[in-house]
Amino acid sequence: MIQVQFFARYRETLGRDSERLDWDASWQCVDDLRLRLLARGAEWAVLGEQNLMCARNQELCSLEEPLADGDEVAFFPTVTGG
């Protein structure tokens, strides 16, 4: 099982703050999970943004971060301010 969290604008666009997914052994890294979500189409395209940030088990990581059953993954946009 993978727990996926969505924050800020992603949460608003997707209309949910989290989701649990059954583990898929073909997922080798965070990007594999992201691509599976992107394949849902429509509003999920927000996860295709170039400046997307992610975390695995509450630590910032790259999309190439290895993924394992039981992990928590979070997706969130880059924070900007002024």
C-alpha positions, 0 to 999 in steps of 0.5 A, spaced: 500 500 500 502 507 498 499 513 501 499 519 496 498 526 499 497 532 495 498 539 497 496 546 496 494 547 489 494 540 487 490 538 493 485 543 490 485 541 483 484 534 484 479 535 490 482 530 495 488 531 500 490 524 500 489 517 497 491 510 498 493 505 492 495 498 492 502 496 491 504 495 484 511 491 484 512 495 477 513 501 481 521 502 481 521 510 483 516 515 485 516 517 478 513 511 476 507 512 481 506 519 478 506 517 471 500 512 473 497 518 476 498 522 470 495 517 466 488 518 469 487 524 465 484 531 465 485 534 472 491 529 473 495 533 468 497 538 474 502 532 476 506 533 470 508 540 471 516 541 470 517 544 477 513 539 481 516 537 488 515 531 492 517 527 498 518 520 500 516 518 507 516 526 509 523 527 506 524 531 500 526 527 494 527 527 486 522 523 482 528 518 481 527 516 489 526 508 489 519 506 492 517 501 496 511 498 499 508 502 505 511 508 503 508 515 503 509 520 497 507 527 497 506 531 491 506 539 492 508 545 487 514 549 488 513 555 493 514 562 491 513 568 495 515 575 495 
